[in-house]
Amino acid sequence: MHTEGVAAQSCSRFAGHMPTATSLAELVRLCRYEQCLSQRGLAALAGTSSARISAYESGRRQPTIAGLNEVLGAIGLRAVLSTEPVDAALDRRVEQLSSEPISQRLLRIKPHVLAAIEFLADADPVLDGAAAALVHGVPVPVRFTDLLVARTKIDAVATQFARLPPVRWSEQHRRYLVSLLADPRLDGAMQWQSSWGELRIKFVDVVPPSVIARVPPVREGGSESELRVVAMDRIAVHGTELARLVDRVIERGRAPARDVA
């Protein structure tokens, strides 16, 4: 249950702004924050129990519109229903990130994609997955650097791994193990971890179409970099949320990000 202290800390972010929410649970919570009230305080004003307010906010109980306005009316508010296109929230996220230069987007990427690609430059890697989607302007979290490498370049990757061995992922133990040989020519997961973060490589017979992303210096004093990035409609995505965002960008007919040539 929320305490008075939590409400007091949170209300300063909402005071003076009429809440807009995407669920009834969120609406009750934001309206309470806007009034700097705890669940107990809101319940007292509405003549109900704090358990009811808690159930509304957690989604365990869905209020009717009449029941919702009974609670909100106690603090001088009422719920007003409105509609928007199904993909409006996705569009807002895409617009927000697409307005940023690639150099700013790359600051969001962990692990350090540029470092991983530079380390494997002799293998001519192509950026794929969530990091590629982010470069194209799709607002997604990035955990892995996903790279596509031609199968004929596997020896080049092995050479680099021999010079500075990363730690390989064990499917059996579900963790990275220093005891595993990093050589990608040996059986094992094509997933590693090093100073540049977590890396996954897919070796392919034919590298799919790609574009060149010219990346301004991420930090002052740095030099421009070039990334080969899988074309937007060829990105291999993992997870339904990322797939939805990528599909939405393609549906909108968005061209590659402004910095991509």
N, C-alpha and C positions, 0 to 999 in steps of 0.2 A: 504494500500500500504506500502511496506517496505521502511524504511528510510535509509539514508546513515549510520546513527549511528548503526542501527540494522545490516546492512551488515558488517560494520567494526567489530562489536562484534562477528559475526558469522563466518567470513572468517578465523579467526585464527584456527578454528577447521578443516577446509577443505584444506587450502593452501598446495600445494605440492602433493595432492592426486587426482588422476583422479576419478571422481565420477562414482559410479555404482548405478543405480536406478532400481526400479521395475515398474515405470510409467513414461510417458513423462513429466508429471507435475513435478514430483520429480527430473527428470534429469535436466530440465531447472533451477529449484531452486538451486540444488547442484552445477551446473556449474557456476551460478552467484555468489554463496557464495565463490566458489573456487577462483574467480577473485576479491573478495572483492567489489562487485558492488551492488548498489541498482537497483531496477527495472528501475528507470529512467535512471541510468547510462548505463545499458545494452541496453536499448532502443535507447539511443543516439548513442552508438557505432554501433548498427545494423541498424540505419536509420529507425527506426519504432517507434511506440507509446508505452508508458509505459502501456497503457490499454491492448495492445496486449500481452505484457509480463505477466501482471497480469492474463489475461484470460488463458494463457498457464499454469501458475503455479497453478491456482485454479482448473484446469480441466474443466472450462466452455467452453473452446475451444480446440479441439484436433489438433495439428499441423500436417501437412504432413511431411514426412522425409525431403523433399526439403525445406519446410518452417522452420523446426527445424534447419537444417544445415545453413540456411541463418542467423539465429540469432546466433548460436554457432560459425559460421565462423568469426564473428566480433571480437571474443575474442580468435581466434586461435585454436578452437576445432571443432570436428565434431562427430556426433553420429554414433556409430558402433553397429549394431544389433547382438545379440547372443541369444542362447537358453540354457535352463537348464531343468532338469526334473521338472514336475509340483510341486512335493512335496519337492524340494530341500530346499526351505526356511524353511519349517517345520522341515526337517532333521537337518538343522544347529541349529535351536533353541533347538531341543531335545538333540543334541550332547553337546551343550554348558552347559546346565543345568545338564545333566547326569554325566558330569565329576566332578561335585561338590559333596562333602560328604553331607549326609542328614542333618548334623548339620548346614551346611551353607545354605542349601535350607530352613530349618525351620526359619532362620533369615528373610527370605522373607515373611513369613506367618504372616499376621495380620487378625484376632485376634490371641492371644496366644493359639495355639492348645494344647500344653502340659499342660497348666494351666487348660483348660477346661476339658481335659481327666482326669487329676489328681483329679479335683473337683468331677467328677462323677465315680471315680474308682470302687465303690461298685456296679455299674450297668454294669460293664464289657463292656464299649462302644467300637465300632469298627469304625475307621475313614473311612469316605466315601467322595465322591464329589471331588471338586477341590483340597483340601488339601491332600487327598489320592493320587490323580494323581501327585501332586508335589513331594510327597515322592517317588513315583515310577520313577520320572525323567521326567515328562511331564511339560514343561515350561509354566505355566499358572498363572494368578493372582488369589489370594485367598482372598475372603471377609469373607466367612462364615466358621465356623467349622461345618461340617456335620457329624453327628454321627448316627450309627445304634445301636439300643438297643433292646434286646429281650423284648417282651411285658410282660413277667413274671417279668421283672426288673423295671417296671414303678414305683412301690412303692419306690424303692431305689432312683430313680431320684426325686420323690416327697419329700422324706425325706431331701435330700440335698438342694432342693429349699426352703424348709421351714426354714432351718438353715441360709441360705444366699440368700434371694429371688432376682432373677434377674428381669428385667423389660420385660414384655411380649409384643409381637407385636400384634397390632390390625389391622385385615384385613379391618375393616370398616373405620377406621380413617387413615390407611396407615402410621402408626407411632407407636413407642413404648409408652405404657401408664403405668404409675405406679399404676393406679387404677385397672388394671386387675390382677386377681389372677394368680400366676405363676404355680400353681399345674398342671402338665401335664395330670392328670386324669380328669380335667375339660375341657369342650368344649373350643376351641380356637386354634389359630395358634400354631404350634409346633416350635416356634421361639422366642428366648429370647436374651437379651443383658445384659452384666454385665462387671466386671473388666477384664474378659478374652475375651471380644469382643462379636461378634454376633454368636449365636449358633442355629443350627437347628437339631432337633432330629426326626428320623423316627423309630417308634416302630414296630417291625416285629415279626411274629410268628416264623420264622426260620432265624437266622443270616447267611448270605452267607459265602462262604469260605473266609478265611483271611490269611494273612501272618504276621509274627512278624518282625517289623522294629526295630533294635537295634540302638538307636540314641545316639551318643557320646554327651558329655556335650556341650550345646549351648554356655555356657560362662565358662571362666576359674574358676576352683574350684567347678564346678557343678558335678553331678553324671550322669552316663549313664541311659537312659530311654528306655522303651520298649513300642512300639505302636502296637496295632492290627490294621492292615490296610486291607481294602477290596482288594481281589485279583484284579489284573489289569483288567481282562476281565469282572469283575462284578461291576466296579465303576459306580455309577449313576451320570451322568453329566447333567448340566443345561447349555444350550447355544450351538450354533452350532460350535463356534470356539474351545471350550474345547472338544467337541465331536470329531472334526476333528483331534485334536492333540492326543487324546487318541487312536482313531482308527488307526492313523498313527504309533504310537508306537507298537500297537498290530500287524499291518501289517508287520512291520520290524522284527517281531519275537524277540523283545527285552525281555530279561529276566528281573525280578525285579532288582531294583537298587542294586549295589554291597554291600551296607550295610544291605540289607534285607535278613534275613535268613528264 
